[in-house]
Amino acid sequence: MLGKDAIERAKRLAGHPAPVLSLYVQVNPADPNVSEYTFDYKQKPYVIRAKDTLKGLGVPREIAERVLFRLEHDAPQAVTRAIFAGEDFLEVFDLGVELPVVDLRTGLVEARWGEPYVAPLLFALDEYERYGVVLLDRERWRLFEVFMNQIEEVLDAFRAVAPEEWRRLSESRPAAPRTVGGYAAAAKGGTAKDKFDRRLLEWTHRFYKNRAAELARFVEERGIQRVLLMGPEEDTKYFATFLPKAMSERVVAHLPAPDHPRAAPGEVLLRVRPVLERIEREEEAKLLDRIREEGIWGAERVLDALMIGRVYLWVLPWRTDLEVHYCPAERFAAASREAARAVCAEPERRPLKDLVADLAEAYGARLEFVRGEAEQRLTDEFGGMAGLVRW
């Protein structure tokens, strides 16, 4: 799974001197167009198309051979593979998702030879949020990180907890959640059982409080934006009461535990994936509702506002075929040729997808891409482009 360093790696690539080969390949093994071999070549279709594409671009033979060898002999468990290569380097990013702007559904391959085309990769690394999944179990707790439809167990999480503490928690677990308010009366008594219950409650509180602090530290270190708590409902809700306020605000769902505590990371991912998808789509719908109330939309209006620095959040469909009129020297884009000619004499007609990263950076806007129903709604109701403005 891609770590936090992936963004820095991609940014370094963006600054690499040209020429660089930038290759995006659909490698999803679940797609029959990808997984089937051709009869003549005994190669996967995406390898053949990549070979033909590189020939058409005039990529030097040595670079092309290194890239094709990697494609042929290193079968990724991913949906999209991004490869960047030059005379002295080869960088590979395996992604569990499709990328915004790049549409590989029909051609399987998109490639550029020249300036590094890193924008789609950077979009995805910034667009997808990192989730933490905390599995609360009687035997031990586990933490998973989910990013771009891939999952990894954080093996050092909760490792400091001694085995006897897990055993004690397991023995006290049935009583712990019920003690949130249930021991107040017992605390006034003086029997041996009352004292035992008070000590048990105090120990349980310390245990949960310490685990909450550990979780908060891991979340910050790994850049996790949202958290799901998985386990018996009384346990997850009890644990949530010990989380620091900033941490508790990141909790987006409480989910039942898997069928067995030693579930593999892949099984955990299957359980949380529909929830993550629902959360993302709900957030996109809320964003469009907000834009309807206080934002602007339509290509002409949004681009005009973007060019004077008004737009701070630029919302685009996951895939766009929109073309704009562009003045390269002035980094100016407009929906109409007339508007562009007011800035330069001969504006170029360019695909917007090739310019969005540069324009967003130049005019201080954050990009947001929407998918599914929100993408359709953005197209139908908002003219394919929208934004939130500074004034």
C-alpha positions as CSV (number, residue, x, y, z in Angstrom):
1,M,0.0,0.0,0.0
2,L,1.2,3.5,-0.8
3,G,2.5,5.3,2.2
4,K,2.6,9.0,3.0
5,D,5.9,9.3,1.2
6,A,4.1,8.6,-2.1
7,I,3.0,12.2,-2.4
8,E,6.6,13.4,-2.0
9,R,7.8,10.9,-4.6
10,A,5.2,12.0,-7.0
11,K,6.1,15.7,-6.4
12,R,9.7,15.0,-7.1
13,L,8.8,13.3,-10.3
14,A,6.8,16.4,-11.4
15,G,10.0,18.4,-11.2
16,H,12.2,16.0,-13.1
17,P,13.7,17.3,-16.3
18,A,12.1,16.3,-19.6
19,P,11.9,14.0,-21.4
20,V,10.1,11.5,-19.1
21,L,7.8,8.7,-20.0
22,S,4.5,8.9,-18.1
23,L,2.5,5.7,-18.5
24,Y,-0.9,4.9,-17.0
25,V,-2.2,1.4,-17.4
26,Q,-5.4,-0.4,-16.5
27,V,-4.3,-3.6,-14.8
28,N,-7.4,-4.6,-12.9
29,P,-7.3,-8.5,-12.9
30,A,-11.1,-8.5,-12.4
31,D,-11.6,-6.8,-15.8
32,P,-11.8,-9.5,-18.6
33,N,-10.2,-7.0,-21.0
34,V,-7.2,-6.9,-18.8
35,S,-6.9,-10.5,-17.6
36,E,-7.4,-12.4,-20.9
37,Y,-4.3,-13.2,-22.9
38,T,-4.3,-12.8,-26.7
39,F,-3.8,-16.0,-28.8
40,D,-1.0,-14.7,-31.0
41,Y,1.2,-12.9,-28.5
42,K,0.5,-14.8,-25.2
43,Q,0.6,-11.4,-23.6
44,K,-2.0,-9.5,-21.7
45,P,-3.8,-6.9,-23.9
46,Y,-2.5,-4.0,-21.8
47,V,1.1,-5.0,-22.4
48,I,0.5,-5.1,-26.2
49,R,-1.2,-1.8,-26.2
50,A,1.5,-0.3,-24.1
51,K,4.1,-1.6,-26.6
52,D,2.2,-0.1,-29.5
53,T,1.7,3.2,-27.7
54,L,5.4,3.6,-26.8
55,K,6.4,2.9,-30.4
56,G,4.0,5.6,-31.5
57,L,5.5,8.1,-29.1
58,G,9.0,7.5,-30.2
59,V,10.2,6.5,-26.7
60,P,13.9,5.4,-26.8
61,R,14.3,1.6,-27.1
62,E,16.2,1.1,-23.8
63,I,13.5,3.0,-21.8
64,A,10.7,1.2,-23.5
65,E,12.2,-2.2,-22.9
66,R,12.7,-1.6,-19.2
67,V,9.1,-0.4,-18.8
68,L,7.6,-3.3,-20.9
69,F,9.7,-5.9,-19.0
70,R,8.3,-4.6,-15.7
71,L,4.7,-4.8,-17.1
72,E,5.2,-8.3,-18.5
73,H,7.0,-9.9,-15.5
74,D,5.6,-8.1,-12.5
75,A,1.8,-8.8,-12.3
76,P,0.3,-6.2,-9.9
77,Q,-2.6,-6.8,-7.6
78,A,-4.0,-3.4,-8.4
79,V,-6.5,-1.5,-10.6
80,T,-4.1,1.1,-12.1
81,R,-0.4,1.1,-12.6
82,A,1.4,4.4,-13.1
83,I,5.0,4.2,-14.4
84,F,7.4,7.0,-14.9
85,A,10.7,6.4,-16.6
86,G,13.7,8.3,-17.9
87,E,17.3,7.4,-18.8
88,D,18.3,7.2,-15.1
89,F,15.2,6.1,-13.2
90,L,12.0,4.1,-13.2
91,E,9.2,4.7,-10.6
92,V,6.1,2.5,-10.2
93,F,2.9,3.3,-8.3
94,D,0.4,0.5,-8.0
95,L,-3.1,1.8,-7.1
96,G,-6.2,0.0,-6.0
97,V,-8.4,2.6,-7.7
98,E,-9.1,4.3,-11.0
99,L,-7.6,7.8,-11.4
100,P,-9.5,11.1,-12.0
101,V,-9.1,12.7,-15.5
102,V,-7.4,9.6,-17.0
103,D,-10.0,7.4,-18.7
104,L,-8.5,3.9,-19.3
105,R,-11.8,2.0,-19.6
106,T,-11.6,1.6,-23.3
107,G,-7.9,1.9,-24.2
108,L,-6.3,0.5,-21.1
109,V,-3.3,2.7,-21.6
110,E,-2.5,6.5,-21.6
111,A,1.0,7.7,-22.1
112,R,3.0,10.9,-22.6
113,W,6.7,11.4,-23.6
114,G,8.0,14.8,-22.6
115,E,7.2,16.8,-19.5
116,P,6.2,14.5,-16.6
117,Y,2.5,13.9,-16.6
118,V,2.1,13.4,-12.8
119,A,-1.1,15.4,-12.3
120,P,-3.6,12.4,-12.3
121,L,-1.4,10.6,-9.7
122,L,-1.2,13.6,-7.5
123,F,-4.9,14.2,-7.8
124,A,-5.6,10.6,-6.6
125,L,-3.1,10.8,-3.7
126,D,-4.7,14.0,-2.5
127,E,-8.4,13.1,-3.3
128,Y,-8.6,9.8,-1.5
129,E,-8.7,9.9,2.3
130,R,-6.9,7.6,4.6
131,Y,-9.1,5.6,6.9
132,G,-8.2,3.8,10.1
133,V,-10.2,0.7,11.1
134,V,-9.9,-0.3,14.8
135,L,-11.0,-3.8,15.5
136,L,-11.9,-4.3,19.2
137,D,-11.7,-7.9,20.2
138,R,-11.6,-9.9,23.4
139,E,-8.1,-11.3,22.7
140,R,-6.4,-8.2,21.3
141,W,-7.1,-5.0,19.3
142,R,-5.9,-4.4,15.8
143,L,-5.5,-1.3,13.7
144,F,-5.8,-1.3,9.9
145,E,-5.0,1.6,7.5
146,V,-7.2,1.8,4.3
147,F,-6.1,4.0,1.4
148,M,-7.2,3.9,-2.2
149,N,-9.0,0.6,-1.8
150,Q,-6.0,-1.1,-0.3
151,I,-5.5,-2.2,3.3
152,E,-2.6,-2.8,5.6
153,E,-2.5,-3.9,9.2
154,V,-0.5,-1.6,11.5
155,L,1.4,-4.3,13.2
156,D,3.0,-2.2,15.9
157,A,-0.3,-0.7,17.1
158,F,-1.2,-1.8,20.6
159,R,1.9,-4.0,20.8
160,A,2.9,-2.3,24.1
161,V,-0.1,-4.0,25.8
162,A,1.1,-7.0,27.9
163,P,-0.7,-10.3,27.3
164,E,-2.0,-10.3,30.9
165,E,-3.8,-7.0,30.3
166,W,-5.6,-8.5,27.3
167,R,-6.6,-11.4,29.4
168,R,-7.8,-9.2,32.2
169,L,-9.8,-7.1,29.7
170,S,-11.4,-10.2,28.3
171,E,-12.4,-11.3,31.8
172,S,-13.8,-7.9,32.7
173,R,-15.3,-7.1,29.3
174,P,-19.0,-8.1,30.1
175,A,-19.0,-5.7,33.0
176,A,-17.0,-2.8,31.6
177,P,-19.5,-1.1,29.3
178,R,-22.3,-1.4,31.9
179,T,-20.2,0.4,34.4
180,V,-20.3,3.8,32.7
181,G,-22.9,4.9,35.2
182,G,-23.6,1.7,37.0
183,Y,-21.0,1.8,39.7
184,A,-22.0,5.1,41.2
185,A,-24.3,3.5,43.7
186,A,-21.9,0.7,44.4
187,A,-19.1,3.1,45.1
188,K,-20.9,4.4,48.1
189,G,-21.0,0.9,49.6
190,G,-18.2,-0.7,51.6
191,T,-18.4,-4.4,50.8
192,A,-15.5,-6.3,49.4
193,K,-17.3,-6.7,46.1
194,D,-17.9,-3.0,45.9
195,K,-14.3,-2.3,46.4
196,F,-13.4,-4.9,43.8
197,D,-15.8,-3.4,41.3
198,R,-14.4,0.0,41.9
199,R,-10.9,-1.2,41.3
200,L,-12.0,-3.0,38.2
201,L,-13.7,0.1,36.9
202,E,-10.7,2.2,37.5
203,W,-8.4,-0.2,35.8
204,T,-10.8,-0.5,32.8
205,H,-10.9,3.3,32.5
206,R,-7.1,3.5,32.5
207,F,-6.9,0.8,29.9
208,Y,-9.3,2.5,27.5
209,K,-7.8,5.9,28.1
210,N,-4.3,4.6,27.4
211,R,-5.4,2.9,24.2
212,A,-7.3,6.0,23.1
213,A,-4.0,8.0,23.5
214,E,-2.1,5.4,21.5
215,L,-4.7,5.4,18.7
216,A,-4.6,9.2,18.5
217,R,-0.8,9.1,18.1
218,F,-1.0,6.5,15.3
219,V,-3.7,8.4,13.5
220,E,-1.6,11.6,13.5
221,E,1.6,9.8,12.5
222,R,0.0,8.1,9.5
223,G,-2.1,11.0,8.4
224,I,-5.4,9.2,8.9
225,Q,-8.4,11.5,8.4
226,R,-11.3,9.2,9.3
227,V,-11.8,6.3,11.7
228,L,-14.1,3.4,11.9
229,L,-14.6,1.4,15.1
230,M,-15.3,-2.3,14.6
231,G,-16.5,-4.7,17.2
232,P,-19.4,-5.3,19.7
233,E,-21.5,-2.1,19.8
234,E,-21.2,-1.7,23.5
235,D,-17.4,-1.9,23.3
236,T,-16.9,0.5,20.4
237,K,-19.2,3.1,21.9
238,Y,-17.6,2.7,25.3
239,F,-14.1,3.2,23.8
240,A,-15.3,6.2,21.9
241,T,-16.1,8.0,25.1
242,F,-12.4,8.0,25.9
243,L,-11.2,9.5,22.6
244,P,-9.9,13.1,22.7
245,K,-12.4,15.5,21.1
246,A,-10.4,16.1,17.9
247,M,-10.0,12.3,17.6
248,S,-13.7,11.5,18.3
249,E,-14.7,13.9,15.5
250,R,-12.9,11.6,13.0
251,V,-15.0,8.6,13.9
252,V,-17.5,8.1,11.1
253,A,-19.0,4.7,11.8
254,H,-19.4,1.8,14.3
255,L,-19.4,-1.6,12.6
256,P,-20.0,-5.1,13.8
257,A,-16.9,-7.3,14.1
258,P,-15.9,-9.9,11.5
259,D,-17.0,-13.5,12.1
260,H,-13.7,-14.4,13.7
261,P,-11.2,-12.2,15.5
262,R,-8.2,-13.3,13.4
263,A,-9.8,-12.1,10.2
264,A,-7.3,-11.4,7.4
265,P,-7.0,-7.7,6.3
266,G,-8.7,-8.5,3.0
267,E,-11.8,-9.7,4.9
268,V,-11.8,-6.5,6.9
269,L,-11.6,-4.5,3.7
270,L,-14.6,-6.3,2.2
271,R,-16.6,-5.4,5.3
272,V,-15.7,-1.7,5.3
273,R,-15.5,-1.0,1.6
274,P,-19.3,-0.4,1.1
275,V,-19.3,1.9,4.2
276,L,-16.4,3.9,2.8
277,E,-18.1,4.2,-0.6
278,R,-21.3,5.4,1.1
279,I,-19.5,8.0,3.2
280,E,-17.6,9.4,0.2
281,R,-20.8,9.7,-1.9
282,E,-22.7,11.3,0.9
283,E,-19.9,13.9,1.4
284,E,-20.0,14.7,-2.3
285,A,-23.8,15.2,-2.2
286,K,-23.4,17.5,0.7
287,L,-20.8,19.5,-1.2
288,L,-23.1,20.0,-4.2
289,D,-25.9,21.0,-1.9
290,R,-23.6,23.6,-0.3
291,I,-22.6,24.9,-3.7
292,R,-26.2,25.2,-4.7
293,E,-26.7,27.5,-1.7
294,E,-23.5,29.6,-1.7
295,G,-21.3,28.7,-4.7
296,I,-21.1,29.2,-8.4
297,W,-21.3,26.8,-11.4
298,G,-21.0,26.6,-15.2
299,A,-17.7,26.5,-17.1
300,E,-17.7,30.1,-18.1
301,R,-18.6,31.6,-14.7
302,V,-16.3,29.3,-12.8
303,L,-13.3,29.8,-15.1
304,D,-13.8,33.6,-15.1
305,A,-13.8,33.5,-11.2
306,L,-10.8,31.2,-11.1
307,M,-8.7,33.5,-13.3
308,I,-9.0,36.3,-10.7
309,G,-8.4,34.1,-7.7
310,R,-12.0,34.0,-6.4
311,V,-12.3,30.2,-6.4
312,Y,-10.9,28.3,-3.4
313,L,-12.5,25.0,-4.1
314,W,-12.8,23.9,-7.7
315,V,-15.2,21.0,-8.3
316,L,-14.9,18.8,-11.4
317,P,-16.3,15.5,-12.6
318,W,-14.1,12.5,-12.3
319,R,-13.8,12.4,-16.0
320,T,-14.1,15.4,-18.2
321,D,-14.0,15.9,-22.0
322,L,-14.2,19.7,-21.7
323,E,-11.9,21.8,-23.8
324,V,-10.9,25.3,-23.0
325,H,-9.1,28.2,-24.8
326,Y,-5.7,28.7,-23.3
327,C,-3.0,31.3,-23.3
328,P,0.2,29.5,-22.2
329,A,2.4,32.5,-21.4
330,E,-0.3,34.1,-19.3
331,R,-1.6,30.7,-17.8
332,F,-5.1,31.9,-18.7
333,A,-8.0,29.7,-19.6
334,A,-11.5,30.6,-20.8
335,A,-14.6,28.8,-21.9
336,S,-14.8,30.9,-25.1
337,R,-12.3,32.0,-27.7
338,E,-13.4,35.6,-27.5
339,A,-12.7,35.8,-23.7
340,A,-9.2,34.2,-24.3
341,R,-8.4,36.6,-27.2
342,A,-8.8,39.5,-24.8
343,V,-5.6,38.1,-23.1
344,C,-3.6,36.7,-26.0
345,A,-3.9,36.9,-29.8
346,E,-3.9,33.2,-30.6
347,P,-5.2,31.1,-27.7
348,E,-4.8,27.3,-28.0
349,R,-7.7,24.9,-27.7
350,R,-6.6,22.4,-25.0
351,P,-8.2,19.6,-23.0
352,L,-9.0,20.9,-19.6
353,K,-7.7,17.7,-18.0
354,D,-4.2,18.6,-19.1
355,L,-4.4,22.0,-17.4
356,V,-6.3,21.6,-14.2
357,A,-3.3,20.9,-12.0
358,D,-1.4,23.9,-13.3
359,L,-4.4,26.2,-13.1
360,A,-5.4,25.2,-9.6
361,E,-1.9,25.8,-8.3
362,A,-1.5,29.1,-10.2
363,Y,-4.8,30.5,-8.8
364,G,-4.8,29.1,-5.3
365,A,-7.7,26.6,-5.7
366,R,-8.1,23.2,-4.2
367,L,-9.4,20.5,-6.6
368,E,-12.2,18.2,-5.7
369,F,-13.4,15.5,-8.1
370,V,-16.8,13.8,-7.7
371,R,-18.0,10.4,-8.9
372,G,-21.1,8.4,-9.4
373,E,-24.4,10.2,-8.8
374,A,-22.6,13.4,-7.8
375,E,-20.7,13.4,-11.1
376,Q,-23.9,13.0,-13.0
377,R,-25.5,15.7,-11.0
378,L,-22.6,18.0,-11.5
379,T,-23.0,17.5,-15.2
380,D,-26.7,17.8,-15.4
381,E,-27.4,20.6,-12.8
382,F,-24.2,22.5,-12.7
383,G,-22.9,22.5,-16.2
384,G,-20.0,20.2,-15.5
385,M,-18.1,22.5,-13.2
386,A,-18.7,24.3,-9.9
387,G,-16.8,26.1,-7.1
388,L,-16.9,27.8,-3.8
389,V,-15.6,31.3,-3.8
390,R,-13.6,33.6,-1.5
391,W,-15.9,36.6,-2.1
